[in-house]
């Protein structure tokens, strides 16, 4: 189980689109079946209205504190309150029941600091289970009383520790198992490969990955330079365009490698015998 913190955003729609794997639109049907857990005072504040909400309604619900307290900021002055945490199961894990996903949601809500036990003024949050093997936790870090919700100083460490506890409690697989017997060495290698594959997905992500952010900045700078009247502007802009293309090629290479590693884990043998053959390379299809 691998938790991933996404970059915070000002409004919830972008985070919810990533969680759903599709656009947030007003014309869709009800999405209550994808929201499997939420903060403990939701029914009190909405009087059950959320039963007919679309994804737009859920996004607006998470954005209400931002509209009500527009000047609330964290200790660094950042006013982007939407916290987004996604959790992905190991490719070899069993299929979890809705009640198990709900338990995972509440445990990560507590571990991330957005749902302190007994705090009636804590954050609004929802948990979305719309993609196979994945849970997304979305929250506004602006509390009901208008204050900013502080999170643990070592938040990644807290989340990783909670992931290990959940794996032990629910019988899920852990990415690294150095204490397993030598007879299961091939399983450990596959686990490590799948873990690396999931990690590689982050820089390869076309939407929120770090390389995508850098490439967007480079492309924007290239367009700005191309508009300058001076002679060096277009030439520098052209060099940046080539840089952006190389960054995109690097993202594609990482994506192909990540996919190969996770696919190899699914096909790896789980008992003693001959070693698994390396996976065949696949043709990468560009995202649209």
N, C-alpha and C positions, 0 to 999 in steps of 0.2 A: 504494500500500500504506500503510495507516494503522494504526499500533500504538496500542493503548489500554490504559492501566493501570487496573484496577479497584481499588476500595477493598479493603484487606487484611481478612481475616476470621480468626476463631479456628479454625474447622473447615472442612474442604475441601468438604463436601456442597453448601453454597450456591454456591461457585464452580463446582463440577462441574455442577450443575444449569444454570447459565447457559451453560456451555460446550456441554452436550449439547442445550440447548433443550427439556428435559423433566425431570420429577422423577427423583431418584435413588431407586430402589426395589429391594428385595431379590429380587422375583419376576421380574425381567426376564431375558432371555437373556444370553449372553456378550457383553461389550463390547470384547473385545480388538481388534476390527477398527477401533474408533474411536481407540484409543491407538496412534499411529503412531510415536512416539519417546519415549524415556525416559532417565533418568540411567544412567551407564555401569556401575553396580554392582547394578542391579536383579536380574538373574538370580542373582548371587552371594548376595544377601540373601534371595531368595524361593525359590531352587532350582526355578524354573520354575512355581511355583504360580499365577502370575498368568494363565496361559492360561485358567483357568476362572473368573476373577473377574468379578463383575458391577460396576456402577458403585459399589455400596456397598463392595465390596472395594478398589477403587482409592481411594475417599475415605478408608477406614480406613488404607490404606497411607501416604497423605500425612499422616494425623493421628498416626501412631505416634511421631514425634519430639516432638510436643506432649505426649503422655501420658508419654513417657519422661523428658522434661526440662521439666516444667510451669512452672518458674520462670525459664526463659530469656526474655530480653526484649531489645529493641533499645536504642539509646543513649538514647531518650526514655522508656524504661520500658514501651513498648507490647508486649503479649504476644499480638498477633494475627499469626501467622507465615505464613498462607497467602497467597502472592503469585499474582496472576492477571493475565496479559497476554493480550489478544486482538489478532489481526492480521486485517484485512479487505483483500481485494484491491479494486482499482478495478473498478467494474461492467463496464468494457470490456475487462478483462484476459482472456486465454485461460484455459482450464481446465488446472490444474496436475496433474502426475502425482504419485502417492504419494511417490516418491523425492524429488521437488522439495519437497513439503511437509515431508518429514523433514529435508531440508537446512535449510530455513527454520527449523524448530524448534530444531535444534542451534545455529544461528547466533544466534538471539535468546536462547537459554539462555546462551550465552557473553556476549553483549552486555549482558544484564541482571545479570550478575555471579553467577548461581546455579550456573554450571558452569565454574569456572576450569580451564583446561587442566592436566592432570596432578594435580589435587587429588583424592585418594582419599577425603577426608572431606567432600566438598562435599554440596550439598543433594539431597534426593529431588525429582525433577520428572518430569512426564509432559506430553506434547503430545497434544491431542485435536483431531481433524478430523472433527467431526460435523455441521457446518452448511456449506452451499455457500459457497465463496469465503472461508472463515474458518478460522483456526487459533487454538486456545486453549492457552496454556502455564500450567500450574499447578505450584506448588512450595511446599515447606515451607522457610522461611528458617532453620530450626533445623538446623544441620549434623549429620553423623553423630557428631561429637565433642561435641555438646551446646552448641557456641558459636553465636552469631547470625551469619549470613552478611551481611556488609556489602555494599551495592550501590554503584555509581558515584554520586558526589554530584550529577552532572547526568544522572540516569538518563533522563529524557525526551529529552534531546539525544542521548545515546548510542543510544537506540532509533531515533530518527528518522534518524540518520546510517546505522545499519545497514540500515534500510528502504531508503534511497536506494541503498546498495551492492547489496543483493539485487535491487532493480529493474533495476539496470544489468547485473548478472550473468545474470539470468534473462529479460531482455527484457520486463520488465513496465512498466506505465505509471506515470509519476510525477504526483502531483496538480498540481504547478505546473511549466510548461515555458516560462519567459520567453524562452529563446533560440531557440525554433522560428521558422521563416519566417512572414511575414505571411500566406501562402496558407493556413496551417493555423490561423488565428486562431479560427475557429469551434470547432475541436477543443479549443483551450486554454480557451475560455469554458466548454465542456461539462465539461472536466476540473475547472475551478475550481468549477462548480456542483455536481458530484458530490461533490467534496471537502467543500464547505460542508454539503451534505446529510448526509454521514456524520458530520461534527462536530455538527450539530444533533441527531442521534439521541441524543447523550449526555445533554443536559439533558432531552430528551423521554422518556428511558427510564423506564418505570413501575416497574422493580424496583430499580435501583441508581443512577439519575440523581440529580443534586443537587436538582432540583425535587421529586422523589419523596421524598427524605429530609426536605426542609423541610415538604412537605405532610403527611407522616406525623407530624412533630413538632407541627404546628399542629392536626391532627385529635386527637392525643392530648391536647394542652392544652385543646382545646375540651371534650372529654369530662370531663376533670378539673374544669374550671371549672363545668360543668353540675351537678356533684355537690355543689358548695359550698353551704352554707346561706345565706350572705349574699346580699343582693339583687343586687349587681353581678355575681356569678359567672355566673349563667345568661345575662345580657345580653352579657357579654364572650365567653362561650362561643359564643353565636350569631354574634357578629361574626367570630370565628375560623372558624366553619363556612363562612361566606360567603367568607372569605379562602381557605380550602382549595378551595372550588369554583372560584374564579378561578384559582388555581394549576393545578388540573386542566385548566381550559379552555386555559390557556397551554401546558401540555404537549401537548394535542391539536393546537393550532395549529402548534406546532413540528414535531410528527410529520407533519402533513399537508404542511407546507412541505418537510421533508426528503425525504419520499416523492416529491413532485413534482419536486424537483431531480434525484434519482437516476434517476427514470423518464425525465426529459427527456434525460439524458445517454445513456441506452440508445437513444433514438429520434433523437438528433441526427444530421444528415448528416455523413459523414466525408470528403467531397470538396467542391470548390468548386461553388457553385450558390446557389439561393435559400435564405434563412435559414429555419431550422426554426420552425414555429409553436409558440407556447407550449403546454404540456400542459394538457389539460382538468382542472379541479378534480375530485377524487374525494370521495365521501361517506366520512367517517371512521367506522370501526367501533370502538367502544370495546372495549378489552381486557377479557377476563374473567379 
